[in-house]
Amino acid sequence: MIRHTVMFTLNHEPGSKAEREFLEAALALTKIETVKRFERLRQTSPKCDHHFGFSMEFDSQADYETYNNHPEHTKFVNERWVPEVAAFQEIDYENYE
């Protein structure tokens, strides 16, 4: 299992319509058949400068690659992520065994 996470800060004003629209648009990623347990998260720790996070799981590396290359993902990245995200940190995990 792979857990893909990303913490990010938007270019939009906190609480703005544009912020809400971005977070709603991210739900398009749930249409990708290999995405499991998709979550939109608000960051609450004062130790982190980012405001939001996405978390999702994949059964395998192949499923993760399917997501990365899926047209719905590349569309979201090009049309929403690139112009609207000010900064981010991406972290992917596998179970430690």
C-alpha positions in Angstrom: 0.0 0.0 0.0 1.2 3.5 -0.8 -0.2 6.6 1.0 0.3 9.7 -1.1 0.1 12.9 0.8 0.7 16.5 0.0 0.6 19.6 2.2 0.0 22.9 0.5 -0.8 26.6 0.7 -3.0 28.3 -1.9 -2.6 31.7 -3.5 -6.1 32.5 -2.4 -7.3 34.5 0.6 -8.3 32.2 3.5 -12.0 31.4 3.5 -12.5 32.9 0.0 -14.7 31.6 -2.7 -11.6 30.8 -4.8 -10.2 28.6 -2.0 -13.5 26.7 -1.7 -13.7 26.2 -5.4 -10.2 24.8 -5.5 -10.9 22.3 -2.7 -14.1 21.3 -4.5 -12.4 20.9 -7.8 -10.0 18.4 -6.1 -12.8 15.9 -5.8 -12.3 15.2 -9.5 -9.4 13.1 -8.3 -11.8 10.6 -6.7 -13.0 9.7 -10.2 -9.7 7.9 -10.8 -10.3 4.3 -10.3 -7.1 3.5 -8.4 -7.5 6.3 -5.8 -8.7 5.0 -2.4 -9.5 6.9 0.8 -9.1 10.4 -0.6 -9.2 13.1 2.0 -9.1 16.9 1.9 -7.6 18.1 5.1 -7.2 21.4 6.9 -3.8 21.7 8.6 -4.1 22.8 12.3 -0.5 22.6 13.7 1.3 25.9 14.4 4.5 23.9 13.5 3.6 23.8 9.8 3.3 26.7 7.4 1.0 25.0 5.0 -2.8 25.3 5.3 -4.2 22.2 3.6 -3.5 18.6 2.8 -4.7 15.8 0.5 -4.2 12.2 1.4 -5.0 9.1 -0.7 -4.0 5.5 -0.8 -3.1 3.1 -3.6 -2.9 -0.7 -3.5 0.3 -0.8 -5.4 3.0 1.2 -7.2 1.3 0.4 -10.5 -1.9 1.9 -9.2 0.0 5.0 -8.1 1.5 5.3 -11.6 -1.9 5.0 -13.1 -3.1 7.9 -11.0 0.0 10.0 -11.8 -0.6 9.5 -15.6 -4.4 9.7 -15.6 -5.9 12.5 -17.7 -8.1 13.6 -14.7 -5.0 14.1 -12.6 -2.9 15.8 -15.2 -5.8 18.2 -16.0 -6.2 19.1 -12.3 -2.5 19.7 -12.0 -2.2 21.8 -15.1 -5.5 23.8 -14.7 -5.8 24.2 -11.0 -2.7 23.1 -9.0 0.0 24.9 -11.0 -1.7 28.3 -11.1 -3.3 28.2 -7.6 -0.8 26.5 -5.3 1.8 28.8 -3.7 3.9 26.2 -2.0 3.7 22.5 -1.2 5.5 19.4 0.2 4.7 16.0 -1.1 5.4 12.8 0.9 4.6 9.2 -0.1 4.7 6.4 2.4 4.7 2.6 2.3 4.1 0.4 5.4 7.3 -0.3 7.3 7.8 -4.0 7.7 
